[in-house]
Amino acid sequence: MVKTIVSAYHCNNYDRNNVYNIVEKIVKSFGNINDIIKPNSKVLIKLNLLSAYTPDQAITTHPEVVRAVINIIKKAGAVPVMGDSPGNLMHGIENIWKKTGMLQLSKEENVELVNFEACGCVEVSIQHPTIKQIYVTKAIMDYDAIINIPKLKTHTFMGFTCGVKNFYGIIPGERKAEYHKLAPTPKDFSCLLSEIYRMVKEKLLFTIVDGVWGLEGNGPSLSGQKRNYSIIAGSQDTVMLDAFILDKLGIKSRNNILLKPLREKKLGNTDLQNMIYVGDSATEFNFTKTKLPITKFLNLLPSSLARFVTKYAGRLFWVKPYIMEDKCVGCLQCMKSCPAKAIVKYDDDKKPIINKDKCIGCFCCHELCLQKAIEIRESFIAGFFIKNEKK
């Protein structure tokens, strides 16, 4: 078995020089930079820009980590380009670029920002139980190579989002919600993510995780709580990198729902015994006290039972989003993002409501609400399982 290098260093803040030095050390651990990043190549930097959040909210990739990668690409004689497909475009992509600090970074570093929706899309066949073809942004084919910069966060639907999950952003616009409906359980969705990762794997140079500040609890957006993980980590094998981070969270990679299909399809290494570690003492990175999402127990259910729970269990066993009227501003982003069309608005002067019978529990509404107006509630029986899972 080929050994995989994972490199990680402590980083408590986003000091520009310190971040650059750490990222450079990580990249150098993979070998000669000019052998990894080819001169004159055009390199697409895949950001994590969920929506219009500021860098200090710890929801999107921090500009200073991106700046470090940009300068390393330039140093290698290549051309960097930044891009993503955010989930909430209610106020336009320019607003997201400005709020996340990417517009300013683009101007300062003279680097092009690309909107994946504007690049056009192509249909690709995949191997999935319920989805045979998906549309992905043409951007992943227009550039010579890809560098991935995800944010370290918890995730209400998947439990965890980092390197592999970040590539769901190559799905353009509202099609993200469509595929959520066709892959309604975490296991179904993990299989979809593995197929998406397969598409980018050949061009992917490496992944750098921005874990200086991230989220715990009910991430990946405003309902999560900021946490200073104090880590920047990287690897040329994104699957192994996710396995390493999960291990630090106290979650064994063999039990993780996201990594299982990747391991089965031999798309990456998940056995930490096959890892070559470089960096600060790995034992010092211990995130086992991280608050995990309230929905964590759903990821442990067998796929058939999970489908039953998400679709048919109804009044007995459910974990569903709930709209809090006092916080809702009536923007209807939740309604637009709902793949199951379970969110409705019956009256002009009333707030939208969620039909629990139609809700598939993907939590897209919770993820994309900019007002923190959607909380997660559970039935009595589900609450019993959640409390016991926490013990």
C-alpha positions as CSV (number, residue, x, y, z in Angstrom):
1,M,0.0,0.0,0.0
2,V,1.4,3.4,-1.0
3,K,1.9,5.7,2.0
4,T,0.1,9.1,2.0
5,I,1.5,12.3,3.3
6,V,-0.6,14.4,5.6
7,S,0.8,17.6,6.9
8,A,-0.6,19.8,9.7
9,Y,0.5,22.8,11.8
10,H,-0.9,24.8,14.7
11,C,-2.2,28.2,13.6
12,N,-4.2,30.3,16.1
13,N,-5.0,33.3,13.9
14,Y,-4.9,34.5,10.3
15,D,-1.7,36.5,10.5
16,R,-0.7,36.8,6.8
17,N,3.0,35.9,7.1
18,N,2.4,33.0,9.5
19,V,-0.4,31.5,7.3
20,Y,1.8,31.7,4.2
21,N,4.7,30.0,6.0
22,I,2.5,27.2,7.2
23,V,0.9,26.6,3.8
24,E,4.2,26.7,2.1
25,K,5.6,24.1,4.5
26,I,2.6,21.9,3.9
27,V,3.0,22.1,0.1
28,K,6.7,21.5,0.3
29,S,6.1,18.3,2.3
30,F,4.6,16.8,-0.9
31,G,7.8,17.4,-2.9
32,N,9.2,20.0,-5.2
33,I,6.6,22.7,-5.8
34,N,7.5,23.0,-9.5
35,D,6.9,19.3,-9.9
36,I,3.4,19.6,-8.3
37,I,2.3,22.9,-9.9
38,K,3.4,23.1,-13.5
39,P,4.6,26.4,-14.8
40,N,2.2,28.3,-17.1
41,S,-0.7,26.0,-16.1
42,K,-4.0,27.5,-15.1
43,V,-5.0,26.4,-11.6
44,L,-8.6,26.6,-10.3
45,I,-8.8,27.2,-6.5
46,K,-12.0,25.6,-5.3
47,L,-13.2,27.8,-2.4
48,N,-15.9,27.2,0.2
49,L,-18.3,30.1,-0.2
50,L,-21.6,28.9,1.2
51,S,-23.3,32.3,1.2
52,A,-22.8,35.9,2.1
53,Y,-20.9,35.6,5.3
54,T,-17.9,37.6,6.6
55,P,-14.5,35.8,7.2
56,D,-14.8,36.3,11.0
57,Q,-18.0,34.2,11.0
58,A,-15.9,31.1,10.3
59,I,-18.3,29.7,7.7
60,T,-16.4,30.4,4.5
61,T,-12.8,29.9,3.5
62,H,-10.7,32.7,5.0
63,P,-9.0,35.0,2.4
64,E,-5.6,34.8,4.0
65,V,-5.4,31.0,3.5
66,V,-6.5,31.6,-0.1
67,R,-3.9,34.3,-0.5
68,A,-1.2,31.9,0.7
69,V,-2.2,29.4,-2.0
70,I,-2.4,32.1,-4.7
71,N,1.2,33.2,-3.9
72,I,2.5,29.7,-4.0
73,I,0.8,29.1,-7.4
74,K,2.4,32.4,-8.7
75,K,5.8,31.4,-7.3
76,A,5.6,28.2,-9.3
77,G,5.0,30.2,-12.5
78,A,1.3,29.2,-12.8
79,V,-1.9,31.2,-13.1
80,P,-4.4,31.0,-10.2
81,V,-8.1,31.4,-10.6
82,M,-10.7,31.4,-7.8
83,G,-14.2,30.0,-8.0
84,D,-17.2,28.3,-6.4
85,S,-21.0,27.9,-6.7
86,P,-22.6,29.3,-3.5
87,G,-25.9,27.9,-2.4
88,N,-27.7,31.2,-1.6
89,L,-27.6,33.7,-4.5
90,M,-30.5,35.7,-3.3
91,H,-28.5,39.0,-3.5
92,G,-26.3,37.9,-6.3
93,I,-22.8,36.4,-6.6
94,E,-21.1,39.8,-6.3
95,N,-22.6,40.3,-2.9
96,I,-21.1,37.0,-1.8
97,W,-17.7,37.8,-3.2
98,K,-17.7,41.1,-1.4
99,K,-19.0,39.8,2.0
100,T,-16.6,36.9,2.1
101,G,-13.6,39.1,1.3
102,M,-12.9,37.3,-2.0
103,L,-13.6,40.4,-4.1
104,Q,-11.0,42.5,-2.2
105,L,-8.6,39.6,-2.4
106,S,-9.1,39.3,-6.1
107,K,-8.3,42.9,-6.6
108,E,-5.2,42.9,-4.3
109,E,-3.7,39.8,-5.9
110,N,-5.0,40.4,-9.5
111,V,-6.7,37.0,-9.6
112,E,-9.8,36.2,-11.6
113,L,-13.0,35.2,-9.7
114,V,-15.2,32.8,-11.6
115,N,-18.9,32.0,-11.0
116,F,-19.4,28.3,-11.7
117,E,-23.0,29.0,-12.9
118,A,-21.7,31.4,-15.6
119,C,-19.1,28.9,-16.8
120,G,-21.8,26.6,-18.2
121,C,-22.3,23.0,-17.3
122,V,-22.0,19.5,-18.7
123,E,-23.9,16.3,-18.1
124,V,-21.8,13.4,-16.7
125,S,-22.8,9.8,-16.2
126,I,-22.3,8.4,-12.7
127,Q,-22.6,5.1,-10.8
128,H,-25.4,5.7,-8.2
129,P,-28.4,3.8,-7.1
130,T,-30.9,6.6,-7.9
131,I,-29.0,9.1,-10.0
132,K,-27.6,8.2,-13.5
133,Q,-26.5,11.6,-14.7
134,I,-25.6,14.8,-13.0
135,Y,-24.7,18.3,-14.3
136,V,-21.4,19.8,-13.1
137,T,-19.8,23.1,-13.9
138,K,-17.7,23.2,-17.0
139,A,-15.0,25.1,-15.0
140,I,-13.5,21.8,-13.7
141,M,-12.7,20.9,-17.4
142,D,-11.6,24.4,-18.5
143,Y,-8.5,24.5,-16.1
144,D,-5.4,22.4,-16.0
145,A,-5.4,21.7,-12.3
146,I,-7.5,22.1,-9.1
147,I,-6.5,23.1,-5.6
148,N,-9.2,22.6,-2.9
149,I,-9.5,24.9,0.1
150,P,-12.4,23.8,2.4
151,K,-13.4,25.0,5.8
152,L,-13.4,22.6,8.8
153,K,-17.1,22.5,10.0
154,T,-19.7,20.2,11.4
155,H,-22.8,19.6,9.1
156,T,-26.3,18.8,10.2
157,F,-27.0,16.5,7.2
158,M,-23.6,14.8,6.8
159,G,-22.2,15.3,10.3
160,F,-19.0,16.7,8.9
161,T,-17.9,18.8,6.0
162,C,-14.3,19.3,4.9
163,G,-12.3,18.2,1.8
164,V,-14.4,15.8,-0.1
165,K,-17.8,17.5,0.7
166,N,-16.5,20.8,-0.6
167,F,-16.7,19.5,-4.1
168,Y,-20.5,19.5,-4.0
169,G,-19.9,23.1,-5.0
170,I,-19.1,22.0,-8.6
171,I,-22.9,21.3,-8.9
172,P,-24.3,24.5,-10.4
173,G,-27.1,26.5,-8.8
174,E,-30.5,25.0,-7.9
175,R,-29.4,21.5,-9.2
176,K,-27.9,21.0,-5.8
177,A,-31.3,20.9,-4.2
178,E,-32.5,18.5,-7.0
179,Y,-29.8,16.0,-6.2
180,H,-30.5,16.2,-2.5
181,K,-34.0,15.0,-3.3
182,L,-32.7,12.1,-5.4
183,A,-30.2,11.2,-2.7
184,P,-32.3,11.8,0.5
185,T,-30.2,9.9,3.1
186,P,-26.7,10.6,4.2
187,K,-25.6,7.2,2.8
188,D,-27.2,8.0,-0.6
189,F,-25.6,11.4,-0.6
190,S,-22.2,10.0,0.4
191,C,-22.4,7.8,-2.7
192,L,-23.1,10.9,-4.8
193,L,-20.2,12.8,-3.3
194,S,-17.9,9.9,-4.1
195,E,-18.8,10.1,-7.7
196,I,-18.3,13.8,-7.7
197,Y,-14.9,13.3,-6.2
198,R,-14.0,10.8,-8.8
199,M,-14.5,13.5,-11.5
200,V,-12.0,15.9,-9.9
201,K,-9.5,13.5,-8.5
202,E,-7.3,13.3,-11.6
203,K,-6.8,17.1,-11.8
204,L,-6.7,17.7,-8.0
205,L,-3.2,18.7,-6.9
206,F,-3.8,18.9,-3.2
207,T,-6.3,20.1,-0.5
208,I,-5.5,22.7,2.2
209,V,-8.0,22.7,5.1
210,D,-8.7,26.0,6.7
211,G,-9.3,24.9,10.3
212,V,-7.9,28.0,12.1
213,W,-11.5,28.9,13.0
214,G,-14.4,26.6,12.0
215,L,-17.7,25.5,13.3
216,E,-19.1,22.9,15.7
217,G,-22.6,22.0,16.7
218,N,-25.3,22.4,14.1
219,G,-23.1,23.7,11.3
220,P,-22.3,24.4,8.5
221,S,-23.8,28.0,8.8
222,L,-25.1,30.4,11.4
223,S,-26.6,27.8,13.7
224,G,-23.2,26.3,14.3
225,Q,-20.8,27.7,17.0
226,K,-17.4,29.2,16.2
227,R,-14.5,27.1,17.4
228,N,-10.8,27.8,17.3
229,Y,-9.5,24.5,16.0
230,S,-6.1,26.1,15.4
231,I,-5.1,23.9,12.5
232,I,-4.1,24.2,8.9
233,A,-3.6,20.8,7.3
234,G,-3.1,19.5,3.8
235,S,-2.6,16.4,1.7
236,Q,-2.5,15.3,-1.9
237,D,-5.0,12.6,-0.9
238,T,-8.2,14.5,0.2
239,V,-9.8,11.2,1.5
240,M,-6.9,10.5,3.8
241,L,-6.9,14.2,5.0
242,D,-10.6,13.9,5.9
243,A,-9.9,10.6,7.7
244,F,-7.1,12.4,9.7
245,I,-9.4,15.3,10.7
246,L,-12.2,12.8,11.6
247,D,-9.8,10.9,13.8
248,K,-9.0,14.1,15.6
249,L,-12.7,14.6,16.1
250,G,-12.8,11.2,17.7
251,I,-14.7,9.6,14.8
252,K,-13.1,6.5,13.3
253,S,-12.8,6.6,9.5
254,R,-14.1,3.0,9.1
255,N,-17.4,4.0,10.8
256,N,-17.8,7.3,8.9
257,I,-20.6,7.4,6.4
258,L,-18.8,9.9,4.1
259,L,-15.6,7.8,3.7
260,K,-17.1,4.4,3.2
261,P,-18.0,4.7,-0.5
262,L,-14.7,6.4,-1.2
263,R,-12.8,3.5,0.4
264,E,-14.9,0.9,-1.4
265,K,-14.3,2.6,-4.8
266,K,-10.6,2.9,-4.0
267,L,-10.7,6.7,-4.5
268,G,-8.4,7.4,-1.6
269,N,-6.8,6.0,1.5
270,T,-8.6,5.9,4.8
271,D,-6.3,3.7,6.9
272,L,-4.2,6.0,9.1
273,Q,-1.6,3.3,9.4
274,N,-0.8,4.1,5.8
275,M,-0.3,7.8,6.6
276,I,3.1,9.6,6.7
277,Y,2.6,12.5,9.1
278,V,4.6,15.7,8.8
279,G,4.2,18.8,11.0
280,D,3.5,19.7,14.6
281,S,2.9,16.8,17.0
282,A,-0.3,15.1,15.8
283,T,-1.2,14.2,19.4
284,E,-1.7,17.9,20.2
285,F,-4.6,18.1,17.7
286,N,-7.4,16.7,19.8
287,F,-10.9,17.8,18.9
288,T,-12.8,15.0,20.6
289,K,-14.8,17.4,22.7
290,T,-16.2,19.1,19.6
291,K,-20.0,19.5,19.7
292,L,-21.5,17.3,17.0
293,P,-24.8,18.1,15.2
294,I,-28.0,17.0,16.8
295,T,-28.6,14.8,13.8
296,K,-25.4,12.7,14.3
297,F,-27.3,9.5,15.2
298,L,-29.1,9.5,11.8
299,N,-25.8,8.7,10.2
300,L,-25.5,5.5,12.2
301,L,-28.7,4.0,10.9
302,P,-28.7,1.3,8.1
303,S,-29.6,2.9,4.7
304,S,-32.9,1.2,4.4
305,L,-33.9,2.3,8.0
306,A,-32.6,5.8,7.3
307,R,-34.8,6.1,4.2
308,F,-37.8,4.9,6.2
309,V,-37.0,7.5,9.0
310,T,-36.6,10.4,6.5
311,K,-39.6,9.6,4.4
312,Y,-42.2,7.5,6.3
313,A,-41.8,7.5,10.0
314,G,-43.8,10.7,10.3
315,R,-45.2,11.5,13.8
316,L,-43.2,8.8,15.6
317,F,-39.6,9.4,14.6
318,W,-38.4,12.7,13.0
319,V,-35.7,15.3,13.2
320,K,-36.9,18.2,11.1
321,P,-36.3,22.0,10.6
322,Y,-38.7,24.5,12.1
323,I,-39.2,28.1,11.0
324,M,-39.2,30.6,13.9
325,E,-41.6,33.3,13.0
326,D,-40.0,35.9,15.2
327,K,-36.7,35.7,13.4
328,C,-38.0,35.0,9.9
329,V,-37.9,38.1,7.6
330,G,-39.9,36.4,4.8
331,C,-37.1,36.3,2.2
332,L,-38.3,32.9,1.1
333,Q,-34.8,31.6,0.5
334,C,-35.8,28.5,2.4
335,M,-38.7,27.9,0.1
336,K,-36.5,28.3,-3.0
337,S,-33.9,26.0,-1.7
338,C,-36.2,23.1,-0.6
339,P,-35.8,20.2,-3.0
340,A,-39.0,18.5,-1.7
341,K,-41.1,21.6,-2.0
342,A,-42.1,21.1,1.6
343,I,-42.0,24.8,2.5
344,V,-45.1,26.7,1.6
345,K,-46.5,30.2,2.1
346,Y,-50.3,30.3,2.2
347,D,-50.8,34.0,2.9
348,D,-49.1,37.2,1.9
349,D,-49.0,38.5,5.5
350,K,-47.8,35.3,7.0
351,K,-44.4,33.6,7.2
352,P,-43.7,30.3,5.4
353,I,-44.2,27.0,7.2
354,I,-42.7,23.5,6.7
355,N,-44.8,20.5,5.9
356,K,-43.2,17.8,8.0
357,D,-44.8,15.0,6.0
358,K,-43.1,16.2,2.8
359,C,-39.8,17.3,4.4
360,I,-37.0,14.8,3.6
361,G,-34.6,16.1,6.3
362,C,-31.8,17.4,4.0
363,F,-31.6,20.7,6.1
364,C,-30.9,22.8,3.0
365,C,-33.2,25.5,4.4
366,H,-31.3,25.4,7.8
367,E,-28.0,25.6,6.0
368,L,-28.9,28.6,3.7
369,C,-31.0,30.8,6.1
370,L,-29.1,34.0,6.6
371,Q,-31.3,35.0,9.6
372,K,-30.8,32.0,11.8
373,A,-34.5,31.6,11.7
374,I,-34.6,27.8,11.2
375,E,-33.9,25.5,14.1
376,I,-33.8,21.7,14.3
377,R,-36.5,20.0,16.3
378,E,-37.1,16.3,17.0
379,S,-39.9,14.0,18.1
380,F,-39.9,12.5,21.5
381,I,-38.6,9.2,20.3
382,A,-35.9,10.8,18.2
383,G,-35.0,13.0,21.2
384,F,-34.5,9.8,23.3
385,F,-32.0,8.4,20.7
386,I,-30.2,11.8,20.5
387,K,-29.8,12.0,24.3
388,N,-28.4,8.5,24.5
389,E,-26.1,9.1,21.6
390,K,-24.5,12.0,23.5
391,K,-23.8,9.8,26.5
